C-alpha cells in the first residue's frame, strides 16, 4: 500500500510541470476549419513543401498519401516532390541535421504530429499554429532578425515574411503593428496560414475524416438495429400479460 501511494505521489510530482504547461494562459485565435475543403488542403500542402520542408520534415506521412487530397500521383510528383525520388517515400526534410544545428542551434522538429502535440487548455493545436504563424515580428536583437509574441525567442525565422511583410512590435502598446507590406493583404495572408494549418491538421491524422464517416455509419446502423429489435420485442411479448 505504501509503495503504491509513493508511486502515485511521485507520478503526480512528475506530471505537475505538464499540467502547468497545459494550463497555459496564452490567447489563441481560433483557426478556420478547412478539413472539408480539398482545394484549401492542396494549397496547404503546396505551402508546406515550398516554405517548411526545407527545415521541417514530416516523416510519418508518405507522398503517396497526398493523393487522398484529390491529387493524382503525377501531380504529386511534378509539383510537391522535391526531396524524394519515389512517391512511396516519407516527406523527409531537405536539409541535413548537422547543417540545421549549425544554422539554428538545434535541428527543427518533425511536424508530422505537431497539430496534435500543441493542443492545450488554451485551444487546439490548430489554434496554436494559426496564432503562431501570425505572431512574428521584426527584432534586431535576435540572430534571425525575427521574434514571436506567442513563442518568445524562438529560433525559427519568419519563413512566410515575403507573403505577410515585416510586422513590427510596438513595445508601448504591447502589440504587433504593420510594417513593410508583403505580397498579400492581411486577410489573404490569414487565408494562406489557415490552409497551411489545415494541412498540418490533416497530416497529423489523415484518416480522421474517414473515421468520422465510419462512426456516423455505425451509429446509424445501431439506431436502425435498435428499432428492429424493439419491434421484435413487442411482437414476441404482445400475447404475454
ABEGO torsion letter per residue (X at the ends): XAAAAAAAAAAAAAAAAAAAAAAEGBBBBBBBBAAABAAAAAAAAAAAAAAAAAABBBAABBAAAAAAAGBBAAAAAAAABAABABAABBBBBABBAAAAAAAAGBBBBBAAAAAAAABBAAEBAAAAAAAAAAABBBBAABAAGBBBAABBGBABBBAAAAAAEBBBBBAAAGBBBBBBBBABBAAAAAAAAAAAAAAAAAAABAAAAAAAAAAAAAAAAAAAAAAAAAAAAAAAAAABX
